[in-house]
Amino acid sequence: MRFHKMHATEIHRRKHQKPITLAEGPGYSRSRWCQISPAAVARIQEDMAACFQSGALINGSYTQRLEEYLTTYWSTPAVAVSSGTTGLELLLEYVGVENHTVLVPANCFQGIPVAVASHGGTPVPVPIEPRTMSMDPAALERMCRDASAVIWVHHCGMVHPDAEAAMQRCREQGCFVIEDCAYLTPPEEPRNGPGTWGDATLLSFYATKPVAAGKGGAVLSRKQELLTYMLQHRNHGGGEAIWEQGGCLWRDRTIGELHAIVAFHVWQDLPRIRQCFHAVGTTYQSLIQKRMPSLLLAGRKAGETISKMAIRLPERYRSPEMRRRLMDEEKIQCSIMYERPWFEYPWFKERFGAPEQDWGELHELLAHTLCLPYHEKLTPEEQEYVVRVLVEMVGKEGGGDEGTRTLDLPRDRRTL
């Protein structure tokens, strides 16, 4: 295995240089800004003390309480698991994708097609609609006739206007539809909305997600047989009957009681989180529309479910380089979608070969998509600074040589 070698001075610099942001703290990453209200912290501490006293750290009353809360909120039965990926694995096991095709977004997280492949299925990429970064409904309809399952992902919490109809058409073709809502900020009225359109819904409580509890996840479904399977197979012990019937239990996939406690109280705090995220999104959109509207892809709006602000950089800039520059020069921590489509990594090429389709448009989309800092502690002043710095770097709309513009930023901000 090869490792990149760094000069000793570079190691020292990285070790001692801490990302600085406008708010006090170690960085703009939302995973470090999971802010829980003081009242909720007190209730979490009280529940944890009681949990330790009871000695039940898995499969206890706090997991049941979380499941009941999610069931009521979504009007759909819920089963809590150790992570969103665990929920996906259990769903793929239940569907039985071995020797079958599973359709996944061409721009999704690599772990999704890996999960399909590890269960004997063949992950097939579906072209992307740029505005919402979701699977293109027309392409999906053509492809779903030869697939057994579809994994629809609401990227950045953006919802395609035809998502419900697209998933319904897949189901009519006999596909099992998994709706991945890991990055969806749950809507105020979830009934019949996004998160209820598939055969099963995936939730993640990982630290970078909108409703973050550190770890954990859940699966929602109205299929009783599926829910029974989830409950029987999330534990790796006590399942002798499953082994007798030819099944297997190879690792524990339950959510711990401590994470269930945190998740429950964070979900109860959802109205405040949603309000904060919506304010961040609308402020960004207003600022960018005023200063450089070309950064906003036509038709893309800051809806109530978004959890990231994705912009489109001008052709002469690429998102990985811009991300590094914003971090190195201004200590503004942005993120990108993905460096490349998942099927172009060696692991997938060795197993499934290179797709015949031309994916040039997807390459351009990924190369020029940048996600701005997006967390609930961002203030309008901080967002204005982020936008002003970004506009200064990419230049005034209409061109101009990079580095020749100034926006009269406060001198103290330049030291960040």
Buried (B, 14 or more C-beta within 10 A) or exposed (E): EEEEEEEEEEEEEEEEEEBBBBBEBEBBBBEBBBBBBEEBEEBBEEBBEEBEEEEEEBBBBBBEBBBEBBBEBBEBBBBBBBBBBBBBBBBBBBBBBEEBBBBBBBBBBBEBBBBBBEBEBBBBBBBBBBBBBBBBBEBBBEBBEEBBBBBBBBBBBBBBEBBBEBBBBBBEBEBBBBBBBBBBBBBEEBEEBBBBBBBBBBBBBBBBBBBBBBBBBBBBBEBEEBBEBBBBBBBEEEBEEBEEEEEEBEEEBBBBBBBBBBBBBBBBBBEBBBEBBBBBBBBBBBBBEEBBEBBBBEEBEBBBBBBBBBBBBBEEBBBEEBBEBBBEEBBBBBBBBBEBBBBBBEEBEEEBEEBEEEBEEBEBBBBBBBBBBBBBBBEEEBBBBBBBBBBBBBBEEEEEEEEEEEEEBEEEBEEB
